[in-house]
Protein backbone atom coordinates (compact mmCIF):
# COMPACT_ATOMS: atom_id res chain seq x y z
CA UNK A 1 0.00 0.00 0.00
CA UNK A 2 2.78 2.43 0.93
CA UNK A 3 4.58 1.60 -2.31
CA UNK A 4 1.40 2.38 -4.28
CA UNK A 5 1.00 5.76 -2.53
CA UNK A 6 4.66 6.60 -3.16
CA UNK A 7 4.32 5.71 -6.86
CA UNK A 8 1.15 7.80 -7.10
CA UNK A 9 2.95 10.75 -5.51
CA UNK A 10 5.82 10.38 -8.00
CA UNK A 11 3.34 10.30 -10.88
CA UNK A 12 1.66 13.49 -9.61
CA UNK A 13 5.04 15.23 -9.26
CA UNK A 14 6.12 14.13 -12.74
CA UNK A 15 2.80 15.26 -14.22
CA UNK A 16 3.08 18.63 -12.42
CA UNK A 17 6.61 19.15 -13.75
CA UNK A 18 5.52 18.35 -17.31
CA UNK A 19 2.51 20.64 -16.95
CA UNK A 20 4.77 23.43 -15.69
CA UNK A 21 7.04 22.97 -18.72
CA UNK A 22 3.98 23.16 -21.00
CA UNK A 23 2.82 26.27 -19.14
CA UNK A 24 6.22 27.92 -19.49
CA UNK A 25 6.30 27.10 -23.19
CA UNK A 26 2.83 28.62 -23.72
CA UNK A 27 3.65 31.71 -21.66
CA UNK A 28 6.92 32.11 -23.57
CA UNK A 29 5.10 31.96 -26.92
CA UNK A 30 2.59 34.57 -25.72
CA UNK A 31 5.44 36.81 -24.59
CA UNK A 32 7.28 36.51 -27.89
CA UNK A 33 4.02 37.36 -29.69
CA UNK A 34 3.94 40.65 -27.74
CA UNK A 35 7.65 41.49 -27.86
CA UNK A 36 7.97 40.98 -31.62
CA UNK A 37 5.50 43.70 -32.65
CA UNK A 38 6.74 46.00 -29.85
CA UNK A 39 10.35 45.71 -31.07
CA UNK A 40 9.33 46.14 -34.70
CA UNK A 41 7.24 49.24 -33.99
CA UNK A 42 10.02 50.74 -31.88
CA UNK A 43 12.62 50.05 -34.57
CA UNK A 44 10.42 51.63 -37.24
CA UNK A 45 9.84 54.72 -35.09
CA UNK A 46 13.59 55.05 -34.50
CA UNK A 47 14.41 54.66 -38.19
CA UNK A 48 11.79 57.24 -39.14
CA UNK A 49 13.10 59.70 -36.54
CA UNK A 50 16.70 59.29 -37.71
CA UNK A 51 15.67 59.67 -41.37
CA UNK A 52 13.67 62.83 -40.67
CA UNK A 53 15.87 64.55 -38.09
CA UNK A 54 19.10 62.66 -37.54
CA UNK A 55 20.25 60.57 -34.59
CA UNK A 56 19.31 63.21 -32.00
CA UNK A 57 15.67 62.76 -33.04
CA UNK A 58 15.82 59.09 -32.05
CA UNK A 59 16.44 60.11 -28.45
CA UNK A 60 12.83 61.29 -28.25
CA UNK A 61 11.64 57.89 -29.46
CA UNK A 62 13.53 56.04 -26.75
CA UNK A 63 12.79 58.67 -24.11
CA UNK A 64 9.08 59.23 -24.69
CA UNK A 65 7.57 56.91 -27.29
CA UNK A 66 9.08 53.59 -26.14
CA UNK A 67 7.99 53.99 -22.49
CA UNK A 68 4.50 55.02 -23.66
CA UNK A 69 4.30 51.93 -25.89
CA UNK A 70 5.53 49.67 -23.07
CA UNK A 71 3.07 51.28 -20.65
CA UNK A 72 0.15 50.75 -23.02
CA UNK A 73 1.04 47.09 -23.53
CA UNK A 74 1.46 46.64 -19.77
CA UNK A 75 -1.96 48.15 -19.06
CA UNK A 76 -3.69 46.20 -21.82
CA UNK A 77 -2.13 42.85 -20.89
CA UNK A 78 -1.89 43.20 -17.12
CA UNK A 79 1.83 42.43 -17.43
CA UNK A 80 4.86 44.61 -16.88
CA UNK A 81 6.80 45.09 -20.12
CA UNK A 82 10.04 47.05 -19.90
CA UNK A 83 13.44 47.50 -21.47
CA UNK A 84 16.39 46.87 -19.15
CA UNK A 85 20.17 46.90 -19.42
CA UNK A 86 23.31 46.42 -17.40
CA UNK A 87 24.45 49.78 -18.85
CA UNK A 88 21.47 51.98 -18.00
CA UNK A 89 20.56 55.18 -19.79
CA UNK A 90 17.39 55.99 -17.83
CA UNK A 91 17.71 54.67 -14.26
CA UNK A 92 14.00 55.21 -13.55
CA UNK A 93 12.86 52.91 -16.36
CA UNK A 94 15.82 50.74 -17.33
CA UNK A 95 17.37 49.50 -14.10
CA UNK A 96 17.05 45.72 -13.89
CA UNK A 97 15.65 44.06 -10.79
CA UNK A 98 17.59 41.17 -9.23
CA UNK A 99 16.16 38.52 -11.60
CA UNK A 100 16.71 40.70 -14.65
CA UNK A 101 20.26 41.56 -13.60
CA UNK A 102 21.16 37.89 -13.14
CA UNK A 103 19.54 37.03 -16.47
CA UNK A 104 21.35 39.85 -18.30
CA UNK A 105 24.65 38.61 -16.87
CA UNK A 106 23.76 35.12 -18.13
CA UNK A 107 22.96 36.63 -21.55
CA UNK A 108 26.40 38.27 -21.62
CA UNK A 109 28.07 34.95 -20.74
CA UNK A 110 26.12 33.16 -23.48
CA UNK A 111 27.06 35.88 -25.97
CA UNK A 112 30.74 35.60 -24.94
CA UNK A 113 30.57 31.86 -25.72
CA UNK A 114 29.36 32.64 -29.25
CA UNK A 115 25.58 32.45 -28.99
CA UNK A 116 23.86 34.92 -31.33
CA UNK A 117 21.95 37.66 -29.46
CA UNK A 118 18.80 37.14 -31.55
CA UNK A 119 18.52 33.60 -30.13
CA UNK A 120 19.16 34.53 -26.50
CA UNK A 121 16.12 34.48 -24.22
CA UNK A 122 15.12 33.22 -20.78
CA UNK A 123 11.80 32.07 -19.34
CA UNK A 124 11.06 31.03 -15.79
CA UNK A 125 8.30 30.89 -13.19
CA UNK A 126 9.64 32.49 -10.03
CA UNK A 127 8.39 32.83 -6.46
CA UNK A 128 8.43 36.45 -5.39
CA UNK A 129 7.12 38.23 -2.28
CA UNK A 130 3.89 39.15 -4.13
CA UNK A 131 3.43 35.57 -5.39
CA UNK A 132 4.40 33.55 -8.43
CA UNK A 133 5.29 35.36 -11.63
CA UNK A 134 6.25 34.29 -15.10
CA UNK A 135 9.44 36.07 -16.09
CA UNK A 136 10.64 36.33 -19.68
CA UNK A 137 13.48 38.26 -21.27
CA UNK A 138 14.63 38.51 -24.85
CA UNK A 139 18.07 39.94 -25.64
CA UNK A 140 18.30 43.04 -27.82
CA UNK A 141 21.33 43.32 -30.06
CA UNK A 142 22.69 46.70 -31.06
CA UNK A 143 21.92 47.50 -34.69
CA UNK A 144 23.95 49.70 -37.05
CA UNK A 145 21.45 52.54 -36.75
CA UNK A 146 21.86 52.59 -32.96
CA UNK A 147 25.53 53.62 -33.04
CA UNK A 148 24.63 57.31 -33.29
CA UNK A 149 23.40 57.21 -29.68
CA UNK A 150 24.99 54.05 -28.23
CA UNK A 151 28.32 53.74 -30.05
CA UNK A 152 31.79 54.85 -29.06
CA UNK A 153 32.44 58.53 -28.28
CA UNK A 154 33.88 58.97 -31.78
CA UNK A 155 30.64 57.66 -33.33
CA UNK A 156 28.34 59.98 -31.38
CA UNK A 157 27.91 63.50 -32.75
CA UNK A 158 28.33 66.56 -30.53
CA UNK A 159 24.59 67.29 -30.94
CA UNK A 160 23.65 63.82 -29.65
CA UNK A 161 26.20 64.05 -26.83
CA UNK A 162 24.65 67.36 -25.75
CA UNK A 163 21.12 65.93 -25.84
CA UNK A 164 22.18 62.83 -23.89
CA UNK A 165 24.01 64.96 -21.30
CA UNK A 166 20.87 67.09 -20.86
CA UNK A 167 18.34 64.25 -20.72
CA UNK A 168 20.50 61.55 -19.14
CA UNK A 169 23.30 63.07 -17.04
CA UNK A 170 24.26 59.64 -15.65
CA UNK A 171 24.13 57.80 -18.98
CA UNK A 172 26.08 54.54 -19.11
CA UNK A 173 24.57 53.21 -22.37
CA UNK A 174 27.41 53.99 -24.77
CA UNK A 175 30.52 52.24 -26.02
CA UNK A 176 28.68 49.47 -27.86
CA UNK A 177 29.49 47.96 -31.23
CA UNK A 178 27.10 46.39 -33.72
CA UNK A 179 25.85 42.98 -32.61
CA UNK A 180 26.58 43.37 -28.91
CA UNK A 181 23.78 42.85 -26.43
CA UNK A 182 22.41 46.31 -25.61
CA UNK A 183 19.96 44.94 -23.05
CA UNK A 184 16.67 43.07 -23.15
CA UNK A 185 12.93 43.40 -23.33
CA UNK A 186 11.53 42.02 -20.09
CA UNK A 187 8.08 40.74 -19.21
CA UNK A 188 6.86 40.10 -15.70
CA UNK A 189 3.47 38.42 -15.60
CA UNK A 190 1.72 37.65 -12.30
CA UNK A 191 0.27 34.15 -12.10
HUGICOR-V19071 format. One record per residue. RES is the residue in three letters. D_FIRST is the distance of its C-alpha to the first C-alpha in whole Angstrom. Layout:
RES_D_FIRST / RES_D_FIRST
//
This chain:
UNK_0 / UNK_4 / UNK_5 / UNK_5 / UNK_6 / UNK_9 / UNK_10 / UNK_11 / UNK_12 / UNK_14 / UNK_15 / UNK_17 / UNK_19 / UNK_20 / UNK_21 / UNK_23 / UNK_24 / UNK_26 / UNK_27 / UNK_29 / UNK_30 / UNK_32 / UNK_33 / UNK_35 / UNK_36 / UNK_37 / UNK_39 / UNK_40 / UNK_42 / UNK_43 / UNK_45 / UNK_47 / UNK_48 / UNK_49 / UNK_51 / UNK_52 / UNK_55 / UNK_55 / UNK_56 / UNK_58 / UNK_60 / UNK_61 / UNK_62 / UNK_65 / UNK_66 / UNK_66 / UNK_68 / UNK_70 / UNK_71 / UNK_72 / UNK_74 / UNK_76 / UNK_77 / UNK_76 / UNK_73 / UNK_73 / UNK_73 / UNK_69 / UNK_69 / UNK_69 / UNK_66 / UNK_64 / UNK_65 / UNK_65 / UNK_64 / UNK_60 / UNK_59 / UNK_60 / UNK_58 / UNK_55 / UNK_55 / UNK_56 / UNK_53 / UNK_51 / UNK_52 / UNK_51 / UNK_48 / UNK_47 / UNK_46 / UNK_48 / UNK_50 / UNK_52 / UNK_54 / UNK_53 / UNK_55 / UNK_55 / UNK_59 / UNK_59 / UNK_62 / UNK_61 / UNK_59 / UNK_59 / UNK_57 / UNK_56 / UNK_54 / UNK_51 / UNK_48 / UNK_46 / UNK_43 / UNK_46 / UNK_48 / UNK_45 / UNK_45 / UNK_49 / UNK_49 / UNK_46 / UNK_48 / UNK_51 / UNK_49 / UNK_48 / UNK_52 / UNK_53 / UNK_51 / UNK_53 / UNK_50 / UNK_53 / UNK_53 / UNK_52 / UNK_49 / UNK_48 / UNK_45 / UNK_42 / UNK_39 / UNK_37 / UNK_35 / UNK_35 / UNK_34 / UNK_38 / UNK_39 / UNK_40 / UNK_36 / UNK_35 / UNK_38 / UNK_38 / UNK_41 / UNK_43 / UNK_46 / UNK_48 / UNK_51 / UNK_54 / UNK_57 / UNK_61 / UNK_63 / UNK_66 / UNK_68 / UNK_66 / UNK_68 / UNK_71 / UNK_69 / UNK_66 / UNK_68 / UNK_70 / UNK_73 / UNK_75 / UNK_73 / UNK_73 / UNK_77 / UNK_79 / UNK_78 / UNK_74 / UNK_74 / UNK_76 / UNK_74 / UNK_71 / UNK_72 / UNK_73 / UNK_70 / UNK_68 / UNK_69 / UNK_66 / UNK_65 / UNK_63 / UNK_63 / UNK_65 / UNK_66 / UNK_64 / UNK_64 / UNK_63 / UNK_60 / UNK_59 / UNK_56 / UNK_57 / UNK_54 / UNK_52 / UNK_51 / UNK_48 / UNK_46 / UNK_44 / UNK_42 / UNK_40 / UNK_36
//
